[in-house]
Structure formats: structure tokens, C-alpha cells
Amino acid sequence: MDPRAAHTRARLHRAVLELAAERELDEISVTQLVTRAGVNRSSYYQHFSSREELLASALETAEDAAGRVRTPVRIPSTGRAAPALVRFLAHFAEHAAVYRRALGPDGSALVASRVRARTVDLVREGIELSRTPRTGLPLDIEAAGTAGALLGVIEAWIARDPLPSPDVAAEWMWRILSGPEHGTPGSPPPAAAAHGLSGS
């Protein structure tokens, strides 16, 4: 990407994340966005067709910048949540105010759809890269089911005030994925529970 275009996109990303943490997306005007970003309206429309597209792009870029590691997660012998899962959740914690609004009942359908799609892709990659036994379900079904569980925990977690730490949320998520019989510290989770946690 042209350096000037990349700079403009970065300024718009930063502006929408700041504003979306303060108010609902539909309350943010294009004028407010370009003023906060310090760019003109034509530059905004040159890169994005809507505020929703801008916010989705900003969150995806922030997630990528957080350093998703595209390697399979090794199952800890202690049965505790994998460190990669904590890193994955740290991104959501950093932008909790934005995700709380975007994924809530009055949030953005486009943002929610793209978050879900990226999570399903992440899970599918983890399943494909893992060499451990799988559930026997079709790949798309297993990926969708695991991603749904991950997102369900994330949505309930970020709705809490005060927000528990990513470490706490990771333990909750690990216990959900592992099943009740494997959810206590010291009990290693089944191999299938680690599917989808790569790339985090």
C-alpha cells in the first residue's frame, strides 16, 4: 500500500476506535471521524464505504498488530488455559468498550459478522494444523461450534463491569471447551478442546 494511503487508514482506524469506545457507532458522524483523524472527507470515502466497514477494518488491524501466532497451541500438562489463548483475549480486553457496543444487541451486524468469520477461520486453521484426534465431526461443523463457544464466552465476559482479566476469561473459556469433567486445575483437557486455539 502507498505510504500516504496507509497513513490515512491508520489515522482513521485510530479515530474510529477512540470514538467507538465513547459512543454507539450510529451516533458517530463522518464529520466527527475525519475531524478526529485529521483527514478530509474525500480521503475517508476513498478508503471506506461506511462507518461499519471502517470499524471492522480497524479491529481486524488491531488484532493482527497484537501478534496472532499461527502455530498450533500445545495442550498444557497442568490443564490450565494455554498462554496463546490469554494473548488472544488480551486484544478483546484492550478494546472491550468497542466490542461491548459492536457485539451487543444494538451493535453492528457487519462487525459481528466479520469477527465471527475471522474466529471461525482461526478455529478451522487450528483444527487443520493439529495432529491430535478430532471429534469426528465435519470440519466446518466443528469449527463453527468451537467458534460459537469462544464468542459466547467473549461476549458474556466483556459485558461484565468491572472487566475480569484475560487470564480469568481464558480459564473460563478453557473449562467450557474442555468439558466439565476436565474443568478443574490439574486435569489435562482432551485433545479436541485445543482445536481452534492456534493463531491466538
C-alpha positions as CSV (number, residue, x, y, z in Angstrom):
1,M,0.0,0.0,0.0
2,D,1.1,3.5,-0.7
3,P,2.7,5.0,2.5
4,R,0.3,8.0,2.3
5,A,-2.7,5.8,2.0
6,A,-1.5,3.6,4.8
7,H,-1.0,6.6,7.0
8,T,-4.5,7.9,6.2
9,R,-6.0,4.5,7.0
10,A,-4.1,4.3,10.3
11,R,-5.4,7.7,11.3
12,L,-9.0,6.7,10.5
13,H,-8.6,3.4,12.4
14,R,-7.3,5.2,15.4
15,A,-10.1,7.8,15.3
16,V,-12.9,5.2,14.9
17,L,-11.6,3.1,17.8
18,E,-11.4,6.2,20.0
19,L,-14.9,7.4,19.1
20,A,-16.5,3.9,19.2
21,A,-15.2,3.5,22.8
22,E,-17.1,6.6,23.7
23,R,-20.4,6.2,22.0
24,E,-22.5,4.0,19.8
25,L,-21.4,3.7,16.2
26,D,-24.6,5.1,14.8
27,E,-24.0,8.2,16.9
28,I,-20.7,8.9,15.2
29,S,-20.8,11.1,12.2
30,V,-18.4,11.1,9.3
31,T,-17.5,14.7,10.2
32,Q,-16.5,13.6,13.7
33,L,-14.4,10.8,12.2
34,V,-12.5,12.9,9.8
35,T,-12.0,15.7,12.3
36,R,-10.7,13.3,14.9
37,A,-8.4,11.7,12.3
38,G,-7.3,14.9,10.8
39,V,-8.1,13.9,7.2
40,N,-10.6,15.2,4.7
41,R,-13.9,13.6,3.7
42,S,-12.7,12.6,0.3
43,S,-9.9,10.6,1.9
44,Y,-12.4,8.8,4.1
45,Y,-14.6,7.8,1.2
46,Q,-11.6,6.8,-0.8
47,H,-10.9,4.0,1.7
48,F,-14.2,3.1,3.3
49,S,-17.8,2.9,2.2
50,S,-19.3,3.1,5.7
51,R,-18.5,3.6,9.4
52,E,-19.2,-0.1,10.0
53,E,-16.6,-1.1,7.4
54,L,-14.1,1.3,8.9
55,L,-14.7,-0.1,12.4
56,A,-14.4,-3.7,11.3
57,S,-11.2,-2.9,9.4
58,A,-9.8,-1.1,12.5
59,L,-10.5,-4.0,14.8
60,E,-9.0,-6.5,12.4
61,T,-5.9,-4.4,12.0
62,A,-5.6,-4.1,15.8
63,E,-6.0,-7.8,16.2
64,D,-3.3,-8.5,13.6
65,A,-1.0,-6.0,15.3
66,A,-1.5,-7.8,18.6
67,G,0.5,-10.6,17.1
68,R,-1.7,-13.6,16.5
69,V,0.7,-16.6,16.3
70,R,-0.2,-19.0,13.6
71,T,1.0,-22.2,15.2
72,P,-0.9,-25.0,17.0
73,V,-1.4,-24.5,20.7
74,R,0.2,-27.2,22.8
75,I,-2.0,-28.6,25.5
76,P,-0.5,-27.7,28.9
77,S,0.1,-30.6,31.1
78,T,-1.4,-28.7,34.0
79,G,-4.8,-28.4,32.3
80,R,-4.7,-24.7,32.6
81,A,-5.6,-22.3,29.7
82,A,-2.9,-22.0,27.0
83,P,-0.9,-18.8,27.1
84,A,-1.8,-18.2,23.4
85,L,-5.5,-18.1,24.4
86,V,-4.7,-15.4,27.0
87,R,-2.9,-13.3,24.3
88,F,-5.9,-13.7,22.0
89,L,-8.3,-12.4,24.7
90,A,-6.0,-9.5,25.6
91,H,-6.9,-7.9,22.3
92,F,-10.6,-8.0,23.3
93,A,-9.8,-6.6,26.7
94,E,-7.9,-3.7,25.2
95,H,-10.9,-2.8,23.1
96,A,-13.6,-4.0,25.4
97,A,-15.6,-0.8,25.2
98,V,-15.7,-1.0,21.4
99,Y,-16.6,-4.7,21.3
100,R,-19.2,-4.4,24.0
101,R,-21.1,-2.0,21.8
102,A,-20.3,-3.6,18.4
103,L,-21.3,-7.1,19.5
104,G,-24.2,-6.1,21.7
105,P,-27.9,-6.3,20.8
106,D,-27.8,-2.8,19.2
107,G,-24.4,-3.3,17.7
108,S,-23.1,-3.6,14.2
109,A,-24.2,-6.6,12.1
110,L,-21.2,-6.2,9.8
111,V,-18.7,-6.0,12.6
112,A,-20.2,-9.0,14.4
113,S,-20.2,-11.0,11.1
114,R,-16.6,-10.3,10.4
115,V,-15.5,-11.1,13.9
116,R,-17.3,-14.4,13.7
117,A,-15.9,-15.2,10.3
118,R,-12.3,-14.5,11.5
119,T,-12.9,-16.6,14.6
120,V,-14.2,-19.5,12.5
121,D,-11.2,-19.2,10.2
122,L,-8.9,-19.2,13.2
123,V,-10.5,-22.3,14.6
124,R,-10.5,-24.1,11.3
125,E,-6.8,-23.4,11.0
126,G,-6.2,-24.8,14.4
127,I,-8.1,-28.0,13.6
128,E,-6.2,-28.5,10.4
129,L,-2.8,-27.9,11.9
130,S,-3.5,-30.0,15.0
131,R,-2.2,-33.6,14.9
132,T,-4.3,-34.7,17.8
133,P,-7.5,-36.8,17.4
134,R,-10.6,-34.8,16.4
135,T,-14.2,-35.2,17.3
136,G,-15.1,-36.9,14.0
137,L,-17.4,-34.1,13.0
138,P,-17.2,-32.4,9.6
139,L,-14.5,-29.7,9.7
140,D,-16.9,-26.8,9.1
141,I,-19.3,-28.0,11.8
142,E,-16.5,-28.4,14.4
143,A,-15.1,-25.0,13.5
144,A,-18.4,-23.3,13.7
145,G,-19.3,-24.9,17.0
146,T,-16.0,-24.2,18.7
147,A,-16.0,-20.6,17.4
148,G,-19.5,-20.1,18.7
149,A,-18.4,-21.2,22.2
150,L,-15.4,-18.9,22.1
151,L,-17.5,-15.9,21.0
152,G,-20.2,-16.7,23.5
153,V,-17.7,-16.6,26.4
154,I,-16.2,-13.4,25.0
155,E,-19.5,-11.6,24.7
156,A,-20.5,-12.5,28.3
157,W,-17.1,-11.7,29.6
158,I,-16.8,-8.2,28.1
159,A,-20.3,-7.3,29.3
160,R,-19.1,-7.6,32.9
161,D,-18.2,-4.5,34.9
162,P,-15.6,-4.4,36.2
163,L,-14.0,-6.5,33.4
164,P,-12.2,-9.6,34.7
165,S,-8.6,-10.1,33.4
166,P,-7.9,-12.0,30.2
167,D,-6.3,-14.7,32.4
168,V,-9.6,-15.2,34.2
169,A,-11.6,-15.2,31.0
170,A,-9.2,-17.7,29.4
171,E,-9.7,-20.1,32.4
172,W,-13.5,-19.8,31.9
173,M,-13.1,-20.4,28.2
174,W,-10.8,-23.4,28.7
175,R,-13.2,-25.0,31.1
176,I,-16.1,-24.6,28.7
177,L,-14.1,-26.1,25.8
178,S,-12.7,-28.9,27.9
179,G,-16.0,-30.1,29.3
180,P,-17.0,-30.3,33.0
181,E,-15.0,-33.5,33.7
182,H,-11.8,-31.7,32.6
183,G,-12.5,-28.3,34.0
184,T,-10.6,-28.4,37.3
185,P,-6.9,-27.3,37.6
186,G,-4.6,-30.3,37.3
187,S,-6.8,-32.2,34.9
188,P,-5.5,-32.1,31.4
189,P,-8.2,-31.3,28.9
190,P,-9.0,-33.6,26.0
191,A,-7.1,-33.0,22.8
192,A,-10.2,-31.9,21.0
193,A,-10.5,-28.9,23.3
194,A,-7.4,-27.4,21.9
195,H,-8.7,-27.2,18.4
196,G,-9.2,-23.7,17.2
197,L,-6.9,-22.1,19.7
198,S,-4.0,-21.9,17.3
199,G,-3.4,-18.5,15.8
200,S,-4.3,-16.8,19.0
